[in-house]
Amino acid sequence: MAFFRNYRNYNGVAIGVPRFECNLQLFAKSKMSMTRPHTFTAGIVQFDVKTGDTRSNLETAFGQTDLLADQGAELVLLPEMWSCGFDNRKLHEHAKDLPDIIEKLSEKAKQHRIIIAGSMPEASGKSIYNTMYVIDMDGSVAGSYRKVHLFSPTREHKYFSAGSSSVVCNTSKGLIGLMICYDLRFPELCRAVALKRAWVVLTAAQWPIERIDHWNTLLRARAVENQVFMVAANSSGRDKNLTYGGCSRIVSPFGEVMAAVEGNSPATIIAKLDPCEMDKYRQSVSYLDERVPTAYEGLV
């Protein structure tokens, strides 16, 4: 019989999630030098990212990060391209702000002893990447991930270069996998970070409202099929012809929505993630270890 621990999301709604005995045996299988996963509280900032207005976006993001930290958040996830939005014709100009923004994020992380993540434009030579940075609790950069799948209907491939590899960061709270928006539609990427023993996958997005049902469904699917926690921050508001759908959420390895914004207004949410829950699930139904890769030959 499972016992339920109550916690409260940002709206004060009590939610129960299963609690089990835990030995974290599965994490010992990792060949990576890694930090043992710890229970921690994750928070999300959903806000209207103002295209081209870095000053306003930083003010909003940092202010809401302060509020989440005061509520006990130990990780804060920001949306995709949170610093400047898809101001595509000025991406090289915005990328010049990256070192200063990273420094500010580092100071904020050290101030509150929290992990902060979100994507911003990164310049490398003549190329621009949509890159998620993870700042650890000590202010160091735990890792970065360049968006692999570029969304062609909005011509992202005309303005950005694509990344080429999956990324798992070794943070103070254990191994965390990274994805950005359109990546969510490609199950291979989430499976890749799960096989690298990520127990939490962060997804930063600017996902449109007309396909928000896909967002909600895919987040639960990625969580269940990979037995991971999904922490997903979406934007609210409008950008030219797009209205973003919000619905940021935190989903358990069981597919349960632990905390969510219902709608596309600015909001924050918070939930506690316990690696013992994932460990217990992976021990009882170990389909990550029961794959038969030879049967999938030619799939990738």
C-alpha positions as a Markdown table, in Angstrom:
| # | Residue | x | y | z |
|---|---|---|---|---|
| 1 | Met | 0.0 | 0.0 | 0.0 |
| 2 | Ala | 1.3 | 3.4 | -0.9 |
| 3 | Phe | 1.3 | 6.2 | 1.6 |
| 4 | Phe | 0.7 | 9.8 | 0.4 |
| 5 | Arg | 2.6 | 12.9 | 1.4 |
| 6 | Asn | 0.7 | 16.1 | 0.9 |
| 7 | Tyr | 2.3 | 19.3 | -0.4 |
| 8 | Arg | 0.8 | 22.5 | -1.8 |
| 9 | Asn | 1.2 | 24.0 | -5.2 |
| 10 | Tyr | 1.4 | 27.7 | -5.8 |
| 11 | Asn | -2.4 | 28.0 | -5.7 |
| 12 | Gly | -2.6 | 26.3 | -2.3 |
| 13 | Val | -4.1 | 23.1 | -3.6 |
| 14 | Ala | -3.0 | 20.0 | -1.6 |
| 15 | Ile | -1.9 | 17.1 | -3.8 |
| 16 | Gly | -0.8 | 13.7 | -2.8 |
| 17 | Val | 2.0 | 11.6 | -4.4 |
| 18 | Pro | 3.1 | 8.1 | -3.5 |
| 19 | Arg | 5.9 | 7.7 | -1.1 |
| 20 | Phe | 8.0 | 4.5 | -0.9 |
| 21 | Glu | 11.0 | 3.0 | 0.8 |
| 22 | Cys | 14.1 | 3.9 | -1.3 |
| 23 | Asn | 17.6 | 2.5 | -1.8 |
| 24 | Leu | 18.5 | 4.2 | -5.1 |
| 25 | Gln | 20.1 | 1.1 | -6.4 |
| 26 | Leu | 19.5 | 1.9 | -10.0 |
| 27 | Phe | 21.6 | 5.1 | -9.8 |
| 28 | Ala | 24.6 | 3.0 | -8.8 |
| 29 | Lys | 24.6 | 1.6 | -12.4 |
| 30 | Ser | 25.6 | 4.9 | -13.9 |
| 31 | Lys | 29.2 | 5.1 | -15.1 |
| 32 | Met | 29.2 | 8.8 | -14.7 |
| 33 | Ser | 30.8 | 10.5 | -11.8 |
| 34 | Met | 27.7 | 11.9 | -10.3 |
| 35 | Thr | 26.1 | 13.6 | -7.4 |
| 36 | Arg | 23.6 | 11.3 | -5.5 |
| 37 | Pro | 20.1 | 12.6 | -6.3 |
| 38 | His | 18.4 | 14.5 | -3.5 |
| 39 | Thr | 14.8 | 15.3 | -2.9 |
| 40 | Phe | 14.3 | 19.0 | -3.8 |
| 41 | Thr | 11.6 | 21.5 | -4.6 |
| 42 | Ala | 11.3 | 22.6 | -8.2 |
| 43 | Gly | 9.6 | 25.9 | -9.3 |
| 44 | Ile | 8.6 | 27.3 | -12.7 |
| 45 | Val | 8.2 | 30.9 | -13.8 |
| 46 | Gln | 5.6 | 31.2 | -16.6 |
| 47 | Phe | 5.6 | 34.8 | -18.0 |
| 48 | Asp | 5.0 | 36.9 | -21.1 |
| 49 | Val | 8.5 | 37.1 | -22.6 |
| 50 | Lys | 8.8 | 40.5 | -24.3 |
| 51 | Thr | 10.4 | 40.3 | -27.7 |
| 52 | Gly | 13.6 | 42.3 | -27.7 |
| 53 | Asp | 13.1 | 43.8 | -24.2 |
| 54 | Thr | 15.9 | 42.1 | -22.2 |
| 55 | Arg | 15.7 | 44.6 | -19.3 |
| 56 | Ser | 12.0 | 43.9 | -18.7 |
| 57 | Asn | 12.4 | 40.1 | -19.1 |
| 58 | Leu | 15.3 | 40.0 | -16.6 |
| 59 | Glu | 13.3 | 42.1 | -14.1 |
| 60 | Thr | 10.3 | 39.7 | -14.3 |
| 61 | Ala | 12.4 | 36.5 | -14.3 |
| 62 | Phe | 14.6 | 37.6 | -11.3 |
| 63 | Gly | 11.6 | 39.0 | -9.3 |
| 64 | Gln | 9.6 | 35.8 | -9.7 |
| 65 | Thr | 12.8 | 33.7 | -8.9 |
| 66 | Asp | 13.1 | 35.6 | -5.7 |
| 67 | Leu | 9.5 | 34.8 | -4.8 |
| 68 | Leu | 9.9 | 31.1 | -5.6 |
| 69 | Ala | 13.1 | 31.0 | -3.5 |
| 70 | Asp | 11.2 | 32.5 | -0.6 |
| 71 | Gln | 8.6 | 29.7 | -1.0 |
| 72 | Gly | 11.4 | 27.1 | -0.7 |
| 73 | Ala | 12.2 | 26.4 | -4.4 |
| 74 | Glu | 15.7 | 24.9 | -4.9 |
| 75 | Leu | 15.5 | 24.9 | -8.7 |
| 76 | Val | 13.8 | 27.5 | -10.9 |
| 77 | Leu | 13.1 | 26.9 | -14.6 |
| 78 | Leu | 12.5 | 29.8 | -17.0 |
| 79 | Pro | 10.9 | 29.6 | -20.5 |
| 80 | Glu | 12.6 | 29.2 | -23.8 |
| 81 | Met | 14.5 | 32.3 | -25.0 |
| 82 | Trp | 13.4 | 34.0 | -21.8 |
| 83 | Ser | 15.8 | 36.9 | -22.0 |
| 84 | Cys | 14.9 | 38.4 | -25.4 |
| 85 | Gly | 12.3 | 36.2 | -27.1 |
| 86 | Phe | 12.5 | 35.3 | -30.8 |
| 87 | Asp | 13.9 | 38.7 | -31.8 |
| 88 | Asn | 15.4 | 36.9 | -34.7 |
| 89 | Arg | 17.0 | 39.8 | -36.6 |
| 90 | Lys | 18.9 | 40.9 | -33.6 |
| 91 | Leu | 20.1 | 37.6 | -32.2 |
| 92 | His | 23.8 | 38.4 | -32.5 |
| 93 | Glu | 23.2 | 41.6 | -30.7 |
| 94 | His | 21.3 | 39.8 | -27.9 |
| 95 | Ala | 24.0 | 37.1 | -27.7 |
| 96 | Lys | 26.5 | 39.8 | -26.6 |
| 97 | Asp | 24.5 | 40.1 | -23.4 |
| 98 | Leu | 25.0 | 36.5 | -22.6 |
| 99 | Pro | 28.1 | 36.8 | -20.3 |
| 100 | Asp | 26.5 | 39.5 | -18.3 |
| 101 | Ile | 23.3 | 37.6 | -17.9 |
| 102 | Ile | 25.1 | 34.4 | -16.9 |
| 103 | Glu | 27.0 | 36.5 | -14.3 |
| 104 | Lys | 23.6 | 37.8 | -12.9 |
| 105 | Leu | 22.2 | 34.3 | -12.9 |
| 106 | Ser | 25.2 | 33.1 | -11.0 |
| 107 | Glu | 24.8 | 35.8 | -8.4 |
| 108 | Lys | 21.1 | 35.0 | -8.0 |
| 109 | Ala | 21.8 | 31.3 | -7.7 |
| 110 | Lys | 24.4 | 31.9 | -5.0 |
| 111 | Gln | 22.2 | 34.4 | -3.2 |
| 112 | His | 19.4 | 31.8 | -2.8 |
| 113 | Arg | 21.4 | 28.6 | -3.0 |
| 114 | Ile | 19.2 | 27.5 | -5.9 |
| 115 | Ile | 19.6 | 26.0 | -9.4 |
| 116 | Ile | 18.4 | 28.3 | -12.3 |
| 117 | Ala | 17.9 | 27.1 | -15.9 |
| 118 | Gly | 16.5 | 28.6 | -19.1 |
| 119 | Ser | 17.4 | 29.1 | -22.7 |
| 120 | Met | 19.0 | 32.1 | -24.4 |
| 121 | Pro | 20.8 | 32.9 | -27.7 |
| 122 | Glu | 24.4 | 31.8 | -27.7 |
| 123 | Ala | 26.9 | 33.0 | -30.4 |
| 124 | Ser | 29.6 | 30.7 | -31.7 |
| 125 | Gly | 31.5 | 32.2 | -34.6 |
| 126 | Lys | 28.8 | 33.1 | -37.2 |
| 127 | Ser | 26.3 | 30.7 | -35.7 |
| 128 | Ile | 23.6 | 31.4 | -33.2 |
| 129 | Tyr | 22.3 | 28.6 | -30.9 |
| 130 | Asn | 19.2 | 28.4 | -28.8 |
| 131 | Thr | 21.0 | 27.2 | -25.7 |
| 132 | Met | 19.8 | 26.2 | -22.2 |
| 133 | Tyr | 22.1 | 27.0 | -19.4 |
| 134 | Val | 22.0 | 25.4 | -16.0 |
| 135 | Ile | 23.5 | 27.4 | -13.1 |
| 136 | Asp | 24.1 | 25.4 | -10.0 |
| 137 | Met | 23.6 | 26.4 | -6.4 |
| 138 | Asp | 27.2 | 27.6 | -6.0 |
| 139 | Gly | 26.9 | 29.9 | -9.1 |
| 140 | Ser | 28.9 | 27.6 | -11.4 |
| 141 | Val | 27.6 | 26.6 | -14.9 |
| 142 | Ala | 26.7 | 23.0 | -14.4 |
| 143 | Gly | 26.1 | 22.5 | -18.2 |
| 144 | Ser | 24.5 | 23.8 | -21.4 |
| 145 | Tyr | 22.4 | 22.3 | -24.1 |
| 146 | Arg | 22.0 | 23.5 | -27.7 |
| 147 | Lys | 18.5 | 22.9 | -29.1 |
| 148 | Val | 18.7 | 20.0 | -31.5 |
| 149 | His | 15.3 | 20.1 | -33.2 |
| 150 | Leu | 14.6 | 23.5 | -34.8 |
| 151 | Phe | 10.9 | 24.3 | -35.6 |
| 152 | Ser | 10.8 | 24.8 | -39.4 |
| 153 | Pro | 7.2 | 26.3 | -39.6 |
| 154 | Thr | 8.5 | 29.4 | -37.8 |
| 155 | Arg | 11.8 | 29.3 | -39.8 |
| 156 | Glu | 14.0 | 28.7 | -36.7 |
| 157 | His | 16.5 | 27.0 | -39.1 |
| 158 | Lys | 17.0 | 30.3 | -40.9 |
| 159 | Tyr | 18.2 | 32.0 | -37.8 |
| 160 | Phe | 19.6 | 29.3 | -35.5 |
| 161 | Ser | 22.1 | 26.5 | -35.9 |
| 162 | Ala | 21.1 | 23.1 | -34.5 |
| 163 | Gly | 22.8 | 21.3 | -31.6 |
| 164 | Ser | 24.0 | 17.8 | -32.2 |
| 165 | Ser | 23.9 | 15.9 | -28.9 |
| 166 | Ser | 21.8 | 15.2 | -25.8 |
| 167 | Val | 23.0 | 16.7 | -22.5 |
| 168 | Val | 22.7 | 15.6 | -18.9 |
| 169 | Cys | 24.1 | 17.9 | -16.2 |
| 170 | Asn | 25.6 | 16.7 | -13.0 |
| 171 | Thr | 24.1 | 19.2 | -10.5 |
| 172 | Ser | 23.9 | 19.5 | -6.7 |
| 173 | Lys | 20.6 | 17.6 | -6.9 |
| 174 | Gly | 21.8 | 14.8 | -9.2 |
| 175 | Leu | 21.7 | 14.2 | -12.9 |
| 176 | Ile | 19.3 | 16.5 | -14.9 |
| 177 | Gly | 18.5 | 16.2 | -18.6 |
| 178 | Leu | 17.7 | 19.1 | -20.8 |
| 179 | Met | 15.3 | 19.7 | -23.7 |
| 180 | Ile | 13.8 | 22.7 | -25.5 |
| 181 | Cys | 10.3 | 23.1 | -26.8 |
| 182 | Tyr | 10.1 | 21.2 | -30.2 |
| 183 | Asp | 12.5 | 18.6 | -28.8 |
| 184 | Leu | 9.5 | 17.3 | -26.8 |
| 185 | Arg | 8.0 | 15.8 | -30.0 |
| 186 | Phe | 11.1 | 13.5 | -30.5 |
| 187 | Pro | 11.0 | 10.6 | -28.0 |
| 188 | Glu | 14.5 | 9.6 | -28.9 |
| 189 | Leu | 16.0 | 12.6 | -27.2 |
| 190 | Cys | 14.2 | 12.2 | -23.9 |
| 191 | Arg | 15.1 | 8.5 | -24.0 |
| 192 | Ala | 18.7 | 9.4 | -24.5 |
| 193 | Val | 18.9 | 11.5 | -21.4 |
| 194 | Ala | 17.0 | 8.9 | -19.4 |
| 195 | Leu | 19.5 | 6.2 | -20.4 |
| 196 | Lys | 22.2 | 8.5 | -19.1 |
| 197 | Arg | 20.5 | 8.2 | -15.8 |
| 198 | Ala | 18.8 | 11.6 | -15.6 |
| 199 | Trp | 16.0 | 11.5 | -13.0 |
| 200 | Val | 14.6 | 15.0 | -13.9 |
| 201 | Val | 14.2 | 16.4 | -17.4 |
| 202 | Leu | 13.8 | 20.2 | -17.8 |
| 203 | Thr | 11.9 | 21.5 | -20.8 |
| 204 | Ala | 11.9 | 25.2 | -21.6 |
| 205 | Ala | 9.4 | 26.2 | -24.3 |
| 206 | Gln | 7.4 | 28.8 | -26.2 |
| 207 | Trp | 4.6 | 26.5 | -27.2 |
| 208 | Pro | 1.6 | 27.9 | -29.1 |
| 209 | Ile | -1.9 | 27.7 | -27.6 |
| 210 | Glu | -3.4 | 26.0 | -30.7 |
| 211 | Arg | -1.3 | 22.9 | -30.0 |
| 212 | Ile | -1.4 | 23.1 | -26.2 |
| 213 | Asp | -3.2 | 19.7 | -25.9 |
| 214 | His | -0.2 | 18.1 | -27.6 |
| 215 | Trp | 2.1 | 19.8 | -25.0 |
| 216 | Asn | 0.1 | 18.4 | -22.1 |
| 217 | Thr | -0.1 | 14.9 | -23.6 |
| 218 | Leu | 3.6 | 14.7 | -24.7 |
| 219 | Leu | 4.8 | 15.8 | -21.3 |
| 220 | Arg | 2.9 | 13.0 | -19.6 |
| 221 | Ala | 4.1 | 10.5 | -22.3 |
| 222 | Arg | 7.8 | 11.5 | -21.9 |
| 223 | Ala | 7.5 | 11.2 | -18.1 |
| 224 | Val | 5.8 | 7.7 | -18.2 |
| 225 | Glu | 7.8 | 6.1 | -21.0 |
| 226 | Asn | 11.2 | 7.2 | -19.4 |
| 227 | Gln | 10.2 | 7.0 | -15.7 |
| 228 | Val | 11.4 | 10.6 | -15.0 |
| 229 | Phe | 10.1 | 13.8 | -13.6 |
| 230 | Met | 9.3 | 16.3 | -16.3 |
| 231 | Val | 9.6 | 20.0 | -15.3 |
| 232 | Ala | 8.3 | 22.1 | -18.2 |
| 233 | Ala | 8.1 | 25.9 | -18.4 |
| 234 | Asn | 6.1 | 27.5 | -21.2 |
| 235 | Ser | 5.6 | 31.2 | -22.1 |
| 236 | Ser | 2.4 | 33.2 | -21.9 |
| 237 | Gly | 1.3 | 36.2 | -23.9 |
| 238 | Arg | 1.7 | 36.9 | -27.6 |
| 239 | Asp | 4.6 | 37.3 | -30.1 |
| 240 | Lys | 3.6 | 38.6 | -33.5 |
| 241 | Asn | 1.1 | 36.1 | -34.9 |
| 242 | Leu | 1.5 | 33.5 | -32.1 |
| 243 | Thr | -0.3 | 33.2 | -28.8 |
| 244 | Tyr | 1.6 | 31.0 | -26.3 |
| 245 | Gly | -0.4 | 28.4 | -24.4 |
| 246 | Gly | 1.2 | 28.5 | -20.9 |
| 247 | Cys | 0.1 | 25.4 | -19.1 |
| 248 | Ser | 3.5 | 25.0 | -17.5 |
| 249 | Arg | 3.6 | 21.9 | -15.4 |
| 250 | Ile | 5.5 | 19.3 | -13.3 |
| 251 | Val | 4.8 | 15.7 | -14.0 |
| 252 | Ser | 5.8 | 12.6 | -12.0 |
| 253 | Pro | 7.2 | 9.4 | -13.4 |
| 254 | Phe | 3.7 | 7.9 | -13.0 |
| 255 | Gly | 2.3 | 10.5 | -15.3 |
| 256 | Glu | 0.6 | 12.4 | -12.5 |
| 257 | Val | 0.4 | 16.2 | -12.9 |
| 258 | Met | 1.9 | 17.3 | -9.6 |
| 259 | Ala | 1.5 | 21.1 | -10.2 |
| 260 | Ala | 0.3 | 23.0 | -13.2 |
| 261 | Val | -0.8 | 26.4 | -14.5 |
| 262 | Glu | -4.2 | 26.0 | -16.0 |
| 263 | Gly | -4.1 | 28.6 | -18.7 |
| 264 | Asn | -1.7 | 31.2 | -20.3 |
| 265 | Ser | -1.6 | 33.9 | -17.7 |
| 266 | Pro | 1.7 | 34.7 | -15.9 |
| 267 | Ala | 2.1 | 32.4 | -12.9 |
| 268 | Thr | 4.5 | 30.4 | -10.8 |
| 269 | Ile | 4.2 | 26.8 | -9.6 |
| 270 | Ile | 6.1 | 24.6 | -7.2 |
| 271 | Ala | 6.4 | 20.9 | -6.3 |
| 272 | Lys | 8.6 | 18.6 | -4.4 |
| 273 | Leu | 10.5 | 15.9 | -6.4 |
| 274 | Asp | 11.6 | 12.7 | -4.6 |
| 275 | Pro | 14.0 | 10.4 | -6.4 |
| 276 | Cys | 12.8 | 7.5 | -4.2 |
| 277 | Glu | 9.5 | 7.6 | -6.1 |
| 278 | Met | 11.2 | 7.2 | -9.4 |
| 279 | Asp | 13.6 | 4.5 | -8.1 |
| 280 | Lys | 10.7 | 2.5 | -6.7 |
| 281 | Tyr | 8.9 | 2.7 | -10.0 |
| 282 | Arg | 11.9 | 1.7 | -12.0 |
| 283 | Gln | 12.4 | -1.3 | -9.7 |
| 284 | Ser | 8.9 | -2.5 | -10.0 |
| 285 | Val | 8.6 | -2.0 | -13.8 |
| 286 | Ser | 12.1 | -1.9 | -15.2 |
| 287 | Tyr | 11.4 | -1.3 | -18.9 |
| 288 | Leu | 14.4 | 0.9 | -19.4 |
| 289 | Asp | 16.5 | -2.1 | -18.6 |
| 290 | Glu | 14.3 | -4.5 | -20.6 |
| 291 | Arg | 14.7 | -2.8 | -24.0 |
| 292 | Val | 15.8 | -4.9 | -27.0 |
| 293 | Pro | 17.8 | -2.5 | -29.1 |
| 294 | Thr | 18.5 | -5.1 | -31.8 |
| 295 | Ala | 14.8 | -5.2 | -32.5 |
| 296 | Tyr | 14.8 | -1.4 | -33.3 |
| 297 | Glu | 17.6 | -1.6 | -35.9 |
| 298 | Gly | 17.1 | 1.1 | -38.5 |
| 299 | Leu | 14.9 | 3.2 | -36.3 |
| 300 | Val | 17.5 | 5.9 | -35.9 |
